[in-house]
Amino acid sequence: MSWWMWLLNLAGLIALIYAFYMMDKKWSSRPLLLAPLLIYVLVSVEDLLGWIDLMEIVPGKGGMRALIVIFSLCSVVFYVLYIFDKIADSVNRHVDMKTTLIRISMAAAMCILFFTLVYMSIYKLFGGVSFEGDNLGQDPLSQFITFLYFSMATFVTVGYGDVSPVDNTSRLVVILEIAFSFITVAYALSMLGTLRQIFKPGSDRPETYSTEEGEPGTAAPPHERKHFTR
């Protein structure tokens, strides 16, 4: 890849980060959910059109596999941090539970769509050695529907078995989606009320009680006080 293409991609990445930053500050943080998806799509399109050659950047197919897994891991960390940030933000800004659930659901939906595209790209790059199953699809639309179904099934039920990952790259990416599903559904959503209490300011401060003389202080709780009889 020539130097001007490197410069163009770097400038585009900086512009994209700045655009997301400004949207987060002035409008809404929801466009941030598109960041991993958009970056992955743009890089894949550039490679498809021959503008860049990822095989020249990374050492062979092994490097490509490692790059996909690392980017997927970074994306999962991004979505998890986004979810917990919104839970904390719902307490600090007194956002209602409905809005918080919508934000978490949007993050989960974007992550499912992101993994759909990752599965498609793995299948395109490495073919039948990555996934096996009946009727995976011959055209891009059929493959998109197949892997969207597989991504949704993996997120909700850990899969039905009709589509299976058969190499280490696809298995590692599936593990990442299962981990994200566990953190989102089994932890964040089921413990949403508890997490809101944890993020609530002052929730870790000791409870104060009034002393027997009526002055405020940090006297012992009632069950720890000593009672004397005259």
DAJONOR-V676058 format. One record per residue. N is the residue number from 1. PSI is psi in radians with two decimals (999 if undefined). OMEGA is omega in degrees with one decimal (NA if undefined). NEAR is the number of other C-alpha atoms within 10 Angstrom. Layout:
BEGIN
n={N;N}
psi={PSI;PSI}
omega={OMEGA;OMEGA}
near={NEAR;NEAR}
END
This chain:
BEGIN
n={1;2;3;4;5;6;7;8;9;10;11;12;13;14;15;16;17;18;19;20;21;22;23;24;25;26;27;28;29;30;31;32;33;34;35;36;37;38;39;40;41;42;43;44;45;46;47;48;49;50;51;52;53;54;55;56;57;58;59;60;61;62;63;64;65;66;67;68;69;70;71;72;73;74;75;76;77;78;79;80;81;82;83;84;85;86;87;88;89;90;91;92;93;94;95;96;97;98;99;100;101;102;103;104;105;106;107;108;109;110;111;112;113;114;115;116;117;118;119;120;121;122;123;124;125;126;127;128;129;130;131;132;133;134;135;136;137;138;139;140;141;142;143;144;145;146;147;148;149;150;151;152;153;154;155;156;157;158;159;160;161;162;163;164;165;166;167;168;169;170;171;172;173;174;175;176;177;178;179;180;181;182;183;184;185;186;187;188;189;190;191;192;193;194;195;196;197;198;199;200;201;202;203;204;205;206;207;208;209;210;211;212;213;214;215;216;217;218;219;220;221;222;223;224;225;226;227;228;229;230}
psi={2.30;2.87;-0.59;-0.52;-0.67;-0.81;-0.71;-0.74;-0.68;-0.76;-0.70;-0.68;-0.74;-0.75;-0.67;-0.76;-0.74;-0.71;-0.77;-0.65;-0.77;-0.67;-0.65;-0.67;-0.69;-0.34;-1.36;2.71;-0.11;-0.65;-0.36;-0.48;-0.40;-0.17;-1.00;-0.71;-0.81;-0.74;-0.77;-0.74;-0.79;-0.77;-0.71;-0.71;-0.73;-0.72;-0.66;-0.69;-0.10;0.19;-0.59;2.78;1.77;-0.45;-0.39;-0.41;-0.73;2.67;1.54;-2.88;-0.56;-0.73;-0.64;-0.73;-0.77;-0.69;-0.74;-0.78;-0.75;-0.76;-0.66;-0.71;-0.79;-0.66;-0.71;-0.77;-0.72;-0.83;-0.67;-0.79;-0.66;-0.79;-0.85;-0.51;-0.68;-0.55;-0.78;-0.68;-0.56;-0.46;-0.82;-0.60;0.15;0.80;2.43;2.90;-0.63;-0.80;-0.70;-0.75;-0.65;-0.74;-0.76;-0.71;-0.68;-0.71;-0.72;-0.73;-0.75;-0.64;-0.68;-0.75;-0.67;-0.83;-0.52;-0.83;-0.60;-0.77;-0.71;-0.77;-0.66;-0.75;-0.66;-0.71;-0.73;-0.05;-2.51;-0.16;-0.08;-0.75;2.58;2.62;2.97;2.26;1.07;-0.28;2.45;-0.46;2.83;-0.66;-0.78;-0.70;-0.65;-0.78;-0.73;-0.84;-0.40;-0.75;-0.76;-0.71;-0.76;-0.75;-0.66;-0.70;-0.70;-0.76;0.12;0.47;2.78;-0.24;-0.16;-0.40;2.21;2.42;2.39;-0.01;2.97;-0.64;-0.91;-0.63;-0.71;-0.70;-0.69;-0.70;-0.70;-0.72;-0.67;-0.72;-0.73;-0.69;-0.74;-0.79;-0.69;-0.92;-0.91;-0.29;-1.11;-0.83;-0.75;-0.44;0.48;-0.78;-0.73;-0.73;-0.65;-0.63;-0.65;-0.74;-0.12;2.27;2.33;0.10;-0.35;0.08;2.56;2.56;2.42;2.54;2.75;2.51;2.97;-0.39;-0.02;0.04;2.44;2.52;-2.90;0.93;2.86;2.63;2.78;-0.68;-0.21;-0.07;2.64;2.33;2.30;2.51;2.45;999}
omega={-176.5;-174.8;-177.6;176.4;173.6;-178.9;179.9;178.9;178.0;178.1;178.1;178.7;178.5;178.7;179.3;178.5;179.8;179.7;177.7;179.1;-179.4;177.7;178.6;-176.7;-171.1;-174.4;-176.5;177.6;-176.7;176.6;177.4;-179.7;-179.7;-172.3;179.4;-179.6;-176.9;178.9;-179.3;-179.7;-178.1;179.0;179.2;179.0;178.0;178.6;179.6;-179.6;179.0;178.1;174.3;177.1;-177.0;178.8;175.8;-178.5;-179.0;-177.0;173.9;-177.4;177.1;176.7;177.6;177.9;179.3;179.6;179.4;-178.9;-178.9;179.2;177.4;177.9;178.5;179.4;177.3;177.2;178.9;-178.4;178.4;178.0;178.0;-178.0;-178.2;174.7;179.5;174.9;177.3;-179.9;179.5;177.4;-176.1;-178.3;177.6;176.2;-176.6;-175.7;-178.9;179.5;178.4;178.4;177.7;179.8;178.7;179.3;177.8;177.4;178.0;179.9;179.0;179.0;176.2;177.9;177.6;-179.8;174.7;180.0;177.1;177.8;178.4;-178.7;177.2;179.9;178.6;-175.8;-170.2;171.7;-173.7;178.5;-178.1;179.4;174.0;-178.6;-180.0;173.0;176.2;178.5;179.2;-179.7;-177.0;-178.8;179.1;178.3;177.8;179.3;-179.8;-176.2;170.6;175.5;-179.1;179.2;178.7;179.5;177.7;-178.7;-172.5;-171.2;-175.4;170.3;179.0;178.1;179.9;171.2;-173.3;171.9;-174.3;174.6;-173.1;-178.9;-179.5;179.1;178.7;178.8;176.5;177.1;178.9;178.6;177.2;178.3;177.6;177.9;180.0;-178.9;-175.7;-173.0;-172.8;-176.6;-173.5;-177.2;-177.7;-179.3;-175.2;179.8;179.1;-180.0;177.0;176.9;179.2;-178.5;-178.6;-178.9;177.6;-177.7;-178.8;179.3;-179.0;-179.4;-178.0;178.7;176.8;179.1;-176.9;177.9;178.0;-180.0;179.4;178.3;179.1;179.5;-179.1;176.0;-176.2;-175.8;179.3;-178.6;177.0;-179.8;-178.8;176.3;179.4;NA}
near={12;8;8;9;12;12;11;11;16;12;12;12;13;11;12;15;14;12;13;19;16;13;15;14;9;8;11;12;16;15;13;20;22;16;17;19;18;14;13;18;16;12;15;18;13;14;14;12;9;11;13;19;15;20;13;11;11;14;12;11;13;11;15;19;18;14;14;20;21;13;15;23;17;13;20;21;14;17;21;21;12;19;24;18;12;19;27;21;16;18;19;13;8;10;14;10;15;8;12;20;17;11;19;21;16;15;22;21;14;17;28;24;19;24;25;21;21;24;27;19;16;20;20;13;14;15;12;15;14;19;19;17;12;8;11;18;14;8;8;11;9;13;20;18;15;18;23;20;16;24;26;19;16;19;24;13;11;16;17;10;12;11;18;17;20;13;14;13;20;23;16;16;22;24;15;19;24;19;14;22;23;15;15;22;16;12;13;20;19;12;13;16;12;12;17;19;16;15;18;17;12;10;11;10;7;8;12;12;15;13;12;9;6;8;10;11;12;12;15;14;11;9;7;8;9;7;7;5;3;2}
END
